[in-house]
Structure formats: structure tokens, C-alpha cells
Amino acid sequence: MRTFLLWALFSTSFLCCQEKHSILVSVPAYTEIVQELSGDLAPVRCLVPANVNFHTYEPRPKDIESVFSCSLWFSLMDPFEDKIANALLSHHAPIKRVDLRANLPLITQSCCNTGTDPHIWLDPHLMKTQLETIAEALRQEFPEHREDIDRRLVTLKEKLDILIIQVDTLLRPTKGRLFVVAHGAYAYLCKQYGIEQLSLEQEGKEPSLASFTSLIQKAQSHHVKTLFSLRQYPKIGIEKAAEILGARVIELDPYSEKYFENIFFTAQSLHEAMNGSSLDQTL
């Protein structure tokens, strides 16, 4: 029995040592970015599962316990993270929480009425600033690998610049147009390109009959024929709207961990959808 207990203690200690330099990201969209910047310095783990709506995410005790071994946390500073933050504080866990919103022009009205809009990764222009924030935190955590981090940062910036050119090409010509989406996650992207999102949800809730009717009327006036569902959100409302409008539904995933691929797909889908809709009603 004593031998077993010693073995269990050793195994637990070994696992903790193995995981002590893990890096935590709040949503899957940052997994690829942080892993490319950190290389093999540390594994990257995600707080919220890929197909879960983080606005309603409730971490389980084992989810909270699993972050104690992380040394860095790239955080959105959003209310959904409060339980994790409080648990870390109460356990005096030495994790460094990095605010990804630093130096960004934040949108103060959230899609869920919970403070600032947290979807800062969906505008690739804002991701450039976030790359610097992430890289600096990694330099401080792994000072002996500063040159490697800097080299990877240059490569990642070049990759992001290409993505921005692609997205600009697709969305700059759609300025003044609109699209309909199940949940208003794209405020930063809309602000960047001068487009408008009509969100079926209102402050994180299903629309009232009056707001649903208003959305349908506005979509009809702008000849909207493509609506967007989101993987982590209910589809009943958006499918009902599509039925009334005689429109198709395309699914987007704002939290996809394949960041570059996903942002390009989103821009391409929005471009195609908005080719027939215009805020100035010139059609």
C-alpha cells in the first residue's frame, strides 16, 4: 500500500512538472496563433471546448483544476472567465494573466450586454496588435528563447499580412452593405469594413416577435438571400427567418482554432452574401 501511495505521489508530481509550462487560451481561435508563436516551448490548452458557446460556458471543477499547471493565460478579460480567475486567486496559483485587449480600440457595447465586446480576434487588423502582446508575454516567460520567438513573430506577421490583403480585397468593396447572422459576433469586423450585421439574437436572448419582424422587413428591403448560422448557437430562429425570406443558410464558426483558414472563409462567405444587399438601397 505504501509503495502504491509513493508511486501515485511520484506520478502526480511528474505530471505536474511535465505540465507546469502549459499555456492557456480562453477560446479555440487563439490556439493556432499561440502555438505557432511559442513553437515547442509549451503545449497550448484551451479553456472553452471548440463547439461550446463561451457566453454560456460553465467550467467544471476538473476544468478549473486543469489550469493550475499553466504558467500563462491569454485572456479576453470577459465575465465568463471570472470563475477561473477567482479559483486561481483563491489557490494562489502563479499563473500570469495576459490581457489580449491591451492597446485595442474596444467596442463598449457587447453582443450579450456584458461590457465590452469580446470578439477581438475576428478582425485580422486587430490581431496584429495582439500578436505583439502575445509575443512580449512569451519573451518574458521564456527569455532564453527570445530570438526564436522574434523569428516566429516575423513569420506569423507575414502570414497575417497576406490574410489581411485577402480579407481587404473581399470586404472593402462591400462597404455600406449588411448581412444577417444568428448572433452578433462580428462587430469588430463590421467596424473595420463599414458593413452592418443584423443579429437575430438581442443581448444574448431570442428575439421578441417585434424585433424578429423588424429584422425580416429590413432584410427583405435589402434583398438578403443568404443568412448565417453559427456553429455554437441554436439554428431554429435563423432557419425560420431563412424560410420566410426564401434564403439559404451558411454556417460560420467564429471560434475555430484554424484561425487563418477560418477568417478567410468568413470573409469569402460574407462577400458572396453581400453582393446582392446594400444599405443605400440602390438595387
VEXRO-562284 format. One record per residue: residue in one letter; residue number from 1; x, y, z of N, C-alpha, C in turn. Coordinates in steps of 0.001 Angstrom, whole numbers, plus 500000, padded with zeros to 6 digits. Layout:
<atoms>
- A|NUM|X|Y|Z|X|Y|Z|X|Y|Z .
...
</atoms>
This chain:
<atoms>
- M|1|500833|498799|500000|500000|500000|500000|500868|501253|500000 .
- R|2|501913|501220|500890|502814|502363|500945|503505|502588|499612 .
- T|3|503920|501469|498982|504577|501565|497672|503647|502205|496642 .
- F|4|502376|501806|496683|501396|502355|495747|501218|503854|495957 .
- L|5|501136|504286|497237|500949|505702|497535|502142|506522|497076 .
- L|6|503342|505976|497293|504543|506678|496840|504569|506787|495318 .
- W|7|504143|505694|494667|504108|505714|493199|503097|506744|492692 .
- A|8|501926|506790|493361|500887|507743|492963|501373|509169|493158 .
- L|9|502054|509425|494291|502574|510758|494557|503619|511153|493530 .
- F|10|504504|510207|493204|505534|510474|492205|504921|510754|490842 .
- S|11|503910|509944|490488|503262|510115|489190|502606|511469|489084 .
- T|12|501915|511883|490168|501246|513179|490168|502258|514305|490051 .
- S|13|503339|514201|490812|504379|515230|490764|505014|515294|489389 .
- F|14|505228|514119|488787|505831|514070|487460|504947|514745|486421 .
- L|15|503633|514456|486512|502706|515054|485560|502662|516559|485729 .
- C|16|502682|517026|486977|502660|518469|487224|503903|519130|486651 .
- C|17|505033|518447|486816|506270|519001|486255|506212|519047|484748 .
- Q|18|505631|517994|484172|505525|517942|482727|504632|519064|482188 .
- E|19|503608|519444|482991|502623|520388|482503|502809|521800|483043 .
- K|20|503834|522037|483824|503928|523313|484529|504097|524500|483582 .
- H|21|504549|524265|482378|504726|525371|481450|503629|525420|480392 .
- S|22|502512|524771|480643|501410|524839|479689|500924|526274|479572 .
- I|23|500396|526604|478396|499857|527937|478140|498354|527804|477918 .
- L|24|497590|528673|478540|496139|528635|478439|495630|529753|477545 .
- V|25|494719|529410|476651|493976|530414|475888|492501|530237|476227 .
- S|26|491753|531312|476156|490356|531242|476583|489448|530593|475558 .
- V|27|489679|530875|474280|488833|530321|473220|489710|529695|472137 .
- P|28|489174|528725|471399|489981|527992|470407|490616|528854|469332 .
- A|29|490046|530023|469051|490577|530864|467976|492038|531259|468192 .
- Y|30|492517|531202|469435|493899|531591|469716|494863|530407|469771 .
- T|31|494359|529210|469694|495219|528034|469840|496311|528007|468777 .
- E|32|495926|528161|467519|496886|528111|466413|497889|529254|466513 .
- I|33|497407|530459|466792|498269|531632|466881|499331|531456|467964 .
- V|34|498887|531104|469158|499813|530993|470293|500771|529825|470098 .
- Q|35|500288|528720|469532|501176|527578|469310|502245|527892|468278 .
- E|36|501878|528625|467240|502874|528990|466224|503921|529941|466792 .
- L|37|503502|530834|467690|504457|531771|468277|505344|531110|469333 .
- S|38|504779|530181|470092|505543|529541|471156|506356|528350|470669 .
- G|39|505990|527813|469503|506715|526655|468983|506586|525468|469924 .
- D|40|507721|524836|470239|507688|523671|471133|508062|524045|472569 .
- L|41|507976|525341|472896|508315|525765|474262|507307|525266|475280 .
- A|42|506036|525159|474847|504991|524737|475783|503764|524302|475012 .
- P|43|503035|523315|475524|501757|522948|474907|500716|524024|475198 .
- V|44|499799|524215|474261|498734|525196|474424|497432|524462|474669 .
- R|45|496745|524821|475731|495441|524224|476016|494381|525323|476007 .
- C|46|493165|524918|475728|492061|525865|475594|491056|525686|476716 .
- L|47|490598|526806|477251|489636|526769|478345|488265|526272|477881 .
- V|48|487763|526833|476781|486420|526509|476304|486501|525501|475158 .
- P|49|485752|524407|475211|485740|523434|474111|485313|524065|472792 .
- A|50|485720|523450|471698|485559|524038|470367|484117|524360|469988 .
- N|51|483178|523520|470315|481804|523714|469859|480874|524244|470941 .
- V|52|481456|524949|471910|480678|525478|473026|480606|527000|472935 .
- N|53|479434|527560|473207|479228|528995|473260|479866|529533|474536 .
- F|54|480916|530327|474418|481626|530748|475622|480812|531707|476484 .
- H|55|479805|532359|475889|478970|533265|476672|478204|532516|477768 .
- T|56|477905|531253|477520|477140|530470|478489|477980|529340|479099 .
- Y|57|479273|529354|478849|480150|528294|479327|480265|528297|480846 .
- E|58|480099|527138|481446|480253|526957|482883|481359|525926|483126 .
- P|59|482522|526359|483564|483622|525405|483769|483312|524412|484885 .
- R|60|483653|523164|484647|483503|522127|485653|484702|522162|486597 .
- P|61|484575|521582|487782|485714|521581|488717|487003|521059|488096 .
- K|62|486889|519999|487274|488111|519448|486668|488693|520395|485619 .
- D|63|487822|521219|484986|488316|522225|484043|489133|523277|484780 .
- I|64|488606|523696|485932|489303|524696|486745|490624|524143|487263 .
- E|65|490602|522910|487752|491805|522289|488298|492895|522139|487236 .
- S|66|492471|521905|485999|493445|521655|484932|494267|522880|484569 .
- V|67|493791|524072|484927|494545|525277|484547|495605|525648|485585 .
- F|68|495613|524978|486741|496564|525332|487784|498006|525102|487355 .
- S|69|498220|524229|486400|499582|523933|485961|500055|524871|484854 .
- C|70|499205|525791|484422|499588|526712|483343|500398|527880|483900 .
- S|71|501329|528352|483122|502156|529485|483548|501689|530796|482938 .
- L|72|501018|530724|481783|500499|531919|481105|499045|531696|480731 .
- W|73|498277|532756|480810|496882|532708|480385|496609|533905|479494 .
- F|74|496365|533657|478211|495997|534723|477283|494486|534888|477349 .
- S|75|494081|535979|477985|492705|536161|478434|491974|537254|477675 .
- L|76|490669|537071|477505|489795|538083|476915|489258|539038|477973 .
- M|77|489525|538744|479251|489055|539560|480372|487543|539715|480335 .
- D|78|486865|538631|479979|485417|538625|479834|484778|537990|481073 .
- P|79|483542|538379|481400|482886|537821|482596|482849|536295|482651 .
- F|80|482818|535617|481487|482751|534157|481535|484017|533547|482151 .
- E|81|485098|534322|482220|486354|533828|482781|486447|534013|484300 .
- D|82|485461|534667|484884|485555|535050|486305|485754|533863|487240 .
- K|83|485041|532762|486987|485175|531599|487873|486592|531061|487872 .
- I|84|487205|531030|486698|488592|530564|486607|489513|531527|487348 .
- A|85|489326|532818|487100|490181|533825|487733|490062|533780|489251 .
- N|86|488852|533642|489764|488645|533581|491213|489267|532322|491818 .
- A|87|489152|531202|491100|489743|529955|491593|491264|530063|491647 .
- L|88|491864|530654|490626|493312|530837|490612|493755|531737|491759 .
- L|89|492974|532788|492000|493310|533716|493074|493224|533040|494436 .
- S|90|492172|532262|494652|491982|531608|495945|493018|530522|496215 .
- H|91|493569|529934|495134|494586|528892|495288|496011|529453|495171 .
- H|92|496095|530781|495033|497403|531438|494901|498218|530817|493764 .
- A|93|497528|530443|492711|498214|529841|491563|499051|530907|490851 .
- P|94|500305|530603|490541|501226|531608|489995|501102|531821|488483 .
- I|95|499898|531724|487957|499704|531927|486527|499664|533421|486209 .
- K|96|500290|533810|485101|500267|535211|484674|499140|535387|483657 .
- R|97|498194|536269|483962|497061|536525|483083|497385|537704|482175 .
- V|98|497362|537468|480875|497721|538486|479883|496457|539004|479209 .
- D|99|496258|540301|479250|495071|540925|478685|495254|541118|477176 .
- L|100|494551|540339|476391|494667|540430|474935|494031|541699|474378 .
- R|101|493281|542414|475185|492628|543644|474735|493556|544852|474785 .
- A|102|494748|544675|475337|495666|545795|475527|495927|546534|474210 .
- N|103|495803|547850|474258|496094|548735|473115|495136|548560|471936 .
- L|104|493956|547987|472199|492967|547819|471134|491827|548833|471287 .
- P|105|491253|549296|470187|490074|550176|470239|488826|549334|470484 .
- L|106|488449|549185|471718|487373|548270|472076|485995|548848|471774 .
- I|107|485080|547958|471445|483680|548314|471263|482997|548109|472612 .
- T|108|482425|549161|473153|481933|549110|474529|480587|548421|474676 .
- Q|109|479847|548267|473603|478557|547586|473692|478712|546153|473226 .
- S|110|478483|545221|474126|478672|543808|473802|477440|543210|473159 .
- C|111|477660|542151|472392|476568|541412|471783|475675|540775|472834 .
- C|112|476210|540570|474032|475434|539938|475106|475210|540877|476285 .
- N|113|475461|542170|476077|475223|543172|477114|476016|542871|478385 .
- T|114|477268|542462|478212|478110|542108|479358|479399|542925|479391 .
- G|115|479336|544189|478977|480539|545007|478948|481074|545137|477541 .
- T|116|482396|545201|477399|482993|545363|476075|482814|544093|475240 .
- D|117|482738|544285|473931|482589|543151|473022|483876|542324|473052 .
- P|118|483788|541027|473328|484998|540211|473485|485569|539637|472191 .
- H|119|484885|539778|471051|485279|539056|469831|486399|539775|469063 .
- I|120|487471|540091|469774|488539|540921|469212|489392|540203|468172 .
- W|121|489298|538899|468088|490122|538142|467139|489524|538107|465739 .
- L|122|488260|538496|465597|487588|538324|464310|487922|539413|463296 .
- D|123|488612|540448|463718|489166|541437|462785|490666|541181|462702 .
- P|124|491160|540711|461569|492594|540384|461473|493497|541597|461670 .
- H|125|492980|542805|461410|493776|544009|461672|494089|544133|463162 .
- L|126|493127|543818|464007|493353|543868|465449|494264|542744|465921 .
- M|127|494298|541660|465180|495163|540540|465554|496638|540931|465469 .
- K|128|496986|541893|464629|498383|542322|464526|498876|542853|465870 .
- T|129|498056|543649|466519|498420|544174|467831|498474|543050|468860 .
- Q|130|497547|542120|468763|497520|541000|469709|498743|540095|469564 .
- L|131|499250|539967|468346|500475|539192|468139|501624|539773|468965 .
- E|132|501719|541108|468984|502774|541764|469761|502584|541505|471250 .
- T|133|501328|541556|471708|501035|541311|473115|501418|539887|473512 .
- I|134|501062|538939|472657|501369|537527|472929|502878|537296|472911 .
- A|135|503546|537848|471902|504989|537652|471775|505739|538223|472972 .
- E|136|505331|539393|473436|506022|540013|474574|505853|539179|475840 .
- A|137|504653|538638|476033|504434|537775|477201|505288|536514|477120 .
- L|138|505433|535965|475917|506269|534770|475740|507736|535095|475970 .
- R|139|508182|536271|475546|509577|536674|475780|509873|536761|477273 .
- Q|140|508914|537299|478017|509107|537430|479461|509088|536074|480161 .
- E|141|508260|535169|479651|508155|533846|480254|509341|532953|479889 .
- F|142|509834|533119|478652|510939|532284|478161|512054|533180|477611 .
- P|143|512708|533968|478469|513702|534948|477993|514866|534322|477229 .
- E|144|515182|533082|477560|516302|532425|476871|515953|532047|475434 .
- H|145|514669|532146|475070|514220|531804|473713|513715|533028|472949 .
- R|146|514147|534207|473385|513685|535463|472785|513903|535497|471269 .
- E|147|515080|535101|470817|515381|535163|469386|514468|534250|468579 .
- D|148|514203|533061|469105|513300|532138|468416|511889|532710|468339 .
- I|149|511448|533312|469425|510110|533913|469453|510027|535060|468446 .
- D|150|511063|535888|468403|511088|537004|467455|511053|536506|466015 .
- R|151|511769|535441|465750|511801|534889|464403|510421|534348|464012 .
- R|152|509790|533666|464934|508451|533145|464640|507434|534277|464504 .
- L|153|507638|535351|465249|506740|536502|465151|506806|537128|463763 .
- V|154|508000|537265|463225|508163|537813|461875|507416|536954|460857 .
- T|155|507579|535649|460962|506903|534722|460041|505392|534828|460165 .
- L|156|504912|534903|461400|503470|534960|461627|502885|536287|461155 .
- K|157|503636|537374|461321|503178|538681|460834|503045|538671|459315 .
- E|158|504006|538048|458654|503945|537960|457192|502717|537165|456754 .
- K|159|502441|536098|457462|501268|535271|457173|499984|536067|457413 .
- L|160|499965|536853|458477|498793|537668|458784|498619|538790|457767 .
- D|161|499713|539372|457312|499632|540425|456294|498978|539907|455013 .
- I|162|499314|538684|454643|498704|538075|453458|497206|537899|453671 .
- L|163|496836|537433|454867|495419|537257|455182|494683|538591|455128 .
- I|164|495286|539637|455679|494642|540951|455688|494420|541460|454265 .
- I|165|495385|541256|453400|495223|541656|451989|494053|540906|451360 .
- Q|166|493956|539616|451643|492857|538812|451100|491503|539291|451617 .
- V|167|491422|539547|452924|490158|539991|453516|489801|541391|453030 .
- D|168|490797|542281|452943|490549|543633|452414|489977|543575|451005 .
- T|169|490556|542715|450195|490104|542581|448802|488647|542131|448741 .
- L|170|488264|541271|449661|486901|540738|449672|485896|541703|450288 .
- L|171|486280|542398|451353|485295|543151|452130|485313|544667|451930 .
- R|172|486408|545252|451477|486397|546695|451221|485306|547075|450215 .
- P|173|485105|546298|449146|484062|546661|448176|482635|546517|448711 .
- T|174|482460|545900|449880|481107|545691|450410|480708|546769|451414 .
- K|175|481485|547829|451524|481180|548902|452465|479752|549418|452261 .
- G|176|479027|549578|453367|477656|550065|453298|476610|548983|453156 .
- R|177|477037|547730|453111|476081|546635|452962|475854|545921|454291 .
- L|178|474954|544953|454287|474615|544262|455523|474462|542767|455317 .
- F|179|474494|542039|456440|474244|540606|456426|473480|540242|457691 .
- V|180|472829|539084|457672|472024|538613|458798|472724|537414|459429 .
- V|181|472849|537432|460766|473584|536386|461467|472838|536017|462750 .
- A|182|473015|534793|463190|472299|534313|464373|472705|535059|465640 .
- H|183|473972|535398|465760|474496|536053|466957|475481|537133|466507 .
- G|184|475412|538296|467113|476211|539433|466643|477659|539405|467061 .
- A|185|478410|538438|466569|479808|538281|466964|480774|539135|466141 .
- Y|186|480293|539760|465061|481217|540337|464086|481290|541865|464119 .
- A|187|481075|542456|465287|481069|543916|465393|482405|544536|464998 .
- Y|188|483521|543918|465394|484833|544474|465059|485100|544394|463559 .
- L|189|484713|543291|462953|484879|543146|461514|484014|544164|460782 .
- C|190|482798|544362|461269|481890|545327|460649|482439|546746|460757 .
- K|191|482966|547081|461917|483531|548419|462115|484710|548657|461181 .
- Q|192|485542|547651|461012|486718|547774|460152|486344|548030|458698 .
- Y|193|485267|547389|458237|484949|547448|456808|483671|548226|456495 .
- G|194|483084|548868|457489|481925|549709|457228|480705|548941|456775 .
- I|195|480526|547740|457330|479356|546930|456994|478507|546752|458259 .
- E|196|477325|546199|458105|476396|546069|459232|475944|544625|459383 .
- Q|197|475887|544167|460637|475332|542849|460917|473956|543016|461554 .
- L|198|472987|542273|461035|471679|542193|461670|471671|540902|462475 .
- S|199|471674|541032|463797|471741|539871|464672|470347|539412|465065 .
- L|200|470106|538117|464881|468821|537555|465291|468679|537639|466810 .
- E|201|469739|537280|467533|469731|537409|468986|469799|538878|469385 .
- Q|202|469166|539220|470478|469230|540558|471031|469724|540474|472471 .
- E|203|470973|540979|472687|471594|540930|474015|471647|539499|474554 .
- G|204|471958|538562|473669|472121|537174|474064|470831|536408|474241 .
- K|205|469708|536992|473836|468412|536332|474004|467714|536178|472659 .
- E|206|466798|535229|472611|465991|535062|471410|465194|536345|471156 .
- P|207|464989|536714|469894|464314|537983|469604|462833|537943|469968 .
- S|208|462316|539114|470312|460873|539235|470504|460208|539179|469134 .
- L|209|458904|539009|469119|458183|538977|467853|458373|540282|467093 .
- A|210|458376|541394|467821|458528|542704|467171|459909|542850|466533 .
- S|211|460972|542452|467260|462321|542593|466705|462560|541601|465573 .
- F|212|461979|540407|465677|462098|539426|464597|461421|539954|463335 .
- T|213|460237|540523|463489|459505|541086|462341|460280|542236|461718 .
- S|214|460870|543078|462568|461662|544209|462068|462872|543723|461277 .
- L|215|463530|542686|461780|464692|542130|461073|464279|541579|459715 .
- I|216|463174|540856|459669|462704|540292|458407|462406|541397|457400 .
- Q|217|461749|542446|457859|461400|543549|456959|462649|544249|456416 .
- K|218|463632|544465|457291|464857|545120|456837|465624|544220|455869 .
- A|219|465680|542937|456181|466370|542001|455287|465689|541950|453927 .
- Q|220|464365|541969|453909|463632|541974|452639|463916|543235|451838 .
- S|221|463991|544369|452521|464232|545631|451820|465620|545707|451216 .
- H|222|466526|544889|451738|467895|544866|451218|468191|543600|450415 .
- H|223|467133|542879|450066|467250|541726|449168|468221|540663|449690 .
- V|224|468196|540439|450991|469102|539454|451602|468654|538039|451236 .
- K|225|469571|537268|450669|469263|535905|450254|470188|534863|450880 .
- T|226|471080|535313|451757|471959|534399|452494|471985|534820|453952 .
- L|227|471708|533871|454837|471756|534102|456273|472839|533221|456879 .
- F|228|473363|533652|458035|474471|532923|458646|474094|532375|460021 .
- S|229|474170|531062|460136|474065|530420|461448|475483|530318|462007 .
- L|230|475587|530145|463322|476880|529954|463967|476891|528595|464658 .
- R|231|477992|527894|464541|478073|526512|464992|477672|526340|466453 .
- Q|232|477977|527314|467289|477754|527168|468727|476384|527681|469184 .
- Y|233|475543|528088|468266|474272|528712|468633|473088|527971|468004 .
- P|234|471903|528075|468636|470717|527406|468081|470412|527879|466663 .
- K|235|469897|526951|465849|469646|527260|464436|468161|527463|464122 .
- I|236|467297|527217|465085|465866|527267|464805|465438|528638|464305 .
- G|237|465868|529687|464994|465462|531042|464621|465963|531456|463253 .
- I|238|467241|531176|462965|467814|531596|461682|467216|530786|460536 .
- E|239|466874|529526|460794|466240|528709|459758|464815|529184|459482 .
- K|240|464126|529642|460531|462785|530195|460346|462850|531470|459521 .
- A|241|463826|532323|459820|463999|533560|459063|464324|533252|457602 .
- A|242|465176|532250|457378|465543|531872|456013|464333|531367|455242 .
- E|243|463468|530631|455933|462261|530115|455288|461360|531267|454828 .
- I|244|461199|532264|455671|460361|533419|455328|460966|534211|454172 .
- L|245|462288|534362|454205|462977|535171|453200|463272|534399|451911 .
- G|246|463068|533100|451929|463454|532290|450775|464957|532312|450578 .
- A|247|465687|532272|451703|467142|532418|451665|467836|531116|452056 .
- R|248|469102|531007|451710|469914|529874|452128|470607|530211|453445 .
- V|249|471088|529186|454140|471804|529374|455403|473207|528786|455275 .
- I|250|474205|529576|455637|475594|529123|455666|476072|529166|457111 .
- E|251|476748|528116|457537|477246|528059|458910|478656|528635|459013 .
- L|252|478836|529539|459968|480153|530073|460295|480549|529577|461679 .
- D|253|481844|529608|461941|482350|529207|463254|483304|530286|463759 .
- P|254|482802|531252|464540|483677|532352|464984|484808|531917|465898 .
- Y|255|484729|530714|466469|485728|530272|467441|486715|529243|466891 .
- S|256|486663|528953|465620|487503|527903|465045|488979|528105|465370 .
- E|257|489663|527021|465737|491086|527116|466063|491960|527233|464815 .
- K|258|491386|526976|463647|492131|527176|462396|491949|528632|461971 .
- Y|259|492675|529508|462634|492410|530948|462537|492492|531479|461107 .
- F|260|493581|531264|460435|493788|531854|459114|492777|531319|458103 .
- E|261|492590|530032|458110|491635|529396|457207|490218|529891|457476 .
- N|262|489888|530036|458751|488531|530413|459128|488214|531871|458803 .
- I|263|489145|532772|459063|488902|534189|458766|488740|534404|457263 .
- F|264|489535|533703|456469|489395|533822|455016|488043|533285|454554 .
- F|265|487638|532125|455094|486345|531544|454734|485206|532491|455115 .
- T|266|485303|533094|456285|484278|534042|456737|484181|535223|455788 .
- A|267|485324|535822|455455|485327|536979|454554|484779|536612|453181 .
- Q|268|485162|535462|452686|484689|534998|451382|483172|534790|451400 .
- S|269|482671|534204|452475|481235|533942|452603|480447|535237|452717 .
- L|270|480949|536194|453493|480272|537480|453634|480279|538251|452323 .
- H|271|481400|538206|451616|481497|538882|450326|480436|538366|449361 .
- E|272|480336|537070|449256|479368|536475|448342|477932|536798|448755 .
- A|273|477686|536786|450076|476331|537057|450573|475913|538501|450345 .
- M|274|476855|539422|450494|476510|540844|450420|476550|541423|449020 .
- N|275|476934|540629|448055|476945|541137|446682|475567|541585|446228 .
- G|276|474530|541025|446865|473169|541395|446463|472438|542240|447459 .
- S|277|473129|542710|448532|472433|543529|449524|473161|544824|449742 .
- S|278|472425|545934|449866|473051|547234|450004|472252|548133|450933 .
- L|279|472970|548800|451845|472285|549695|452771|471703|550908|452078 .
- D|280|472293|551303|450950|471795|552507|450294|470621|552199|449365 .
- Q|281|470195|550932|449316|469023|550504|448573|469085|550945|447094 .
- T|282|470268|550792|446500|470411|551177|445094|469967|550078|444167 .
- L|283|469688|548898|444700|469282|547784|443839|467849|547951|443370 .
</atoms>
